[in-house]
């Protein structure tokens, strides 16, 4: 497991000395239980964001973030050939959930259709987050879901 966590210390941050966001990341290889581990990483991240950055978010926002993590990691697990990276970044005002994977194929976005079997993952993420971007990067693709938090 490759996990990286960075946070700012208590008190005012010194310019150019501490990161401006709370950051956590982990690489997954598709092993059994990896989606549950990704959700656990996100849960720990949100606990730290509330404690260290005094971020305010309700259970609905927490649930939306956790569901987005599940959907994005599930898609990376299902459609890429190789490891993928879950990266979480946040401040008191926003959280971003980013997944990098080795597939250069961008996700398909379908119009809502309750009769369609499957293909609802990105539809769900779009409905949950405030902004979604998907782009090709040298290692494959990056999908980022951004959430604005209560102030």
PyMOL commands that set and color helices and strands:
alter all, ss='L'
color gray80, all
select helices_A, chain A and resi 34-53+59-79+121-128
alter helices_A, ss='H'
color red, helices_A
select strands_A, chain A and resi 2-6+22-28+84-90+94-101+131-137+140-148
alter strands_A, ss='S'
color yellow, strands_A
deselect
rebuild
show_as cartoon
